[in-house]
Amino acid sequence: MPWYAIQHKPAQGDRALENLQNQDARCFYPKVMAEKIRGGKRTMKLEPLFPGYLFIHIDPTDPLWGKLRSTRGVLRVVSFGGKPMAIPDDVIDYIYDGLVAVEKQGGLKKGEKVQIQGGPFRGMEAIFDAYEGEERAVLLISFMQKQQAVSVPLRDL
């Protein structure tokens, strides 16, 4: 039984999920904690990994197909050439395993020691200070008997 992508109406992902589950559909709506800055304050918020989409595990002969488009919160089934596009189980498993790994890791915490794996500071130990956007981190390194703040790509950690 394959997975399919469902596009939900704007800001109605949770509603679509709830209504599909009420119809005994097996669904997957991956979410991650994201840091947001509002009014100068940093907050953590649970957000969809794929904004606008959730996944449903359904047999192609299931009578639920006829009810999908009229389910509250659901916009459409993602299709190509007029046919719903099946998503292999291993893709969904990969996404799920990645979410579990991120949840266990919990991200970097201020003051945590890290090893720089790439770039001009490769091999140096540093102290994580803060995230700088989605792809960079501010680290404190000891240089010339003083702690210096440097910005490095997260992929280099």
N, C-alpha and C positions, 0 to 999 in steps of 0.2 A: 504494500500500500504506500504510494508516494505522498510527498508533501507538496503543497501548492502555496503560492504567495497570494495574500488577500490585501488589496489596497483599501484602507479605511477612510472614512470621511475625515476632514480636518478636525483635529482635537477630539476625535471620538474613538481612539484606539482601545481604551479600556472598556468603553461601551460595546464595541464590536466584539471584543474578546468575551465579555460576560454573556452577551446574547448568543454567541456561537457555542460557548460552553453549556449554556442552558438547553441547547439542542443536542447535547452529548457529543459535540465535536471535540476532538483532541487538537489543541492549539498550542502555539509557541509564540510568545510575544516578548522577545529578548529586550531587557532593559539594563542600563548601566548607571552607576552614580557619576554625575558630572558636576564639576565645580563651576559655579556661576557667580558673577560679580554684579550685585544690584545695590545701588545707592552707596557704593564704596565698600560694601561688605561682601565677604566671600561666603557662599552657602553651597551646600551639597544638595543636589536634586536628582531624583531617579528619572531618567529619560530613555525613550526607546532607542535601541541600537540602530534600527532602520526606521527613521521617522516616516510615518504614513503607511507602514506595512506590518503585517503579522503573517504567521504561517499556520496552515491547517493540514492535518494528516487525515486524508479521506480517500476512500476507495472510489474509483471512477464510476462504479455502478450504484453508489450510495444515493438514496432518494433525497438526501440533504442538499445535493447540488441544485435542485430546483428552488430551494429556499434561500440560498446564499445571497442572491442579489436583493432580496426583500428583508434581509436581516438588518435590524437597526444598527447603524454605525458602519456597515459594510458598503463600500463604493462599488468595487468590482473585483473579479478574480483576474490576476495578471495572466494575460494570454498573448500568444504569438500566432499569427495566421488564423485567428478565430478559435484556437484550441488552448485550453489551460496548459501552462508550462509546468511540467513536473520538476521538482527539485530533488536530487538524489539524497537518500538518508545520510550519506557520509558528509554532505555539506552542512546539514542541520546539526549533526553530531559534532562537527568541527566548531561551529558557532557556539554550541552549548558548552563544549569543553573549554573553549577560550574564555567564556564568561565565568565559568567556575574557577579557572586559573586566576583571572583578574580579581575575582572576589576574594580568593584566598590571599593573594598578594596584597591587596588593599591599597596599592599605590605607594609612592614614597612619602615619608613623613619628614617634617622639618627637623633637622639635626641628625638625620640618619646618614651613616657613612656609606659612600658608594665608591666603586672603582670605575674609572673612566676607561672605556674599551676602545675608543677611536678618536680621531682628530688630533690636533696639536698637543693635547694634554693626556694622550694615551699613556696608560700605566700609572697615572697619578691617582692617589686616594683623595677624595674630596668629601665635603659635608653638604648634603642637600639643603637648600634654603627655601626655594619656592618654584612653582611652575611658572613658566613664562609663555602664555598661550597654550596651544594644544601640542606643540611639537618641540618645545625647548624647556630647559630647566636652568635655574640660577644656582650655581654651586659656589661654595667657598673653598678656595685652595690656599695652601700655605706657600707663599712666594716672597722671597726676600724678607724673611722674618716677620711677615705680616699676612693676615688673611685677606685675600683678594676675591671679589665677586666676579665670576665669569658666567657667561651664558653659553650653553652647549646644547646641541640637538639631543633629544631623549634617546635616539637610536645609538648614541655613543656611550650610553651608560651600561 
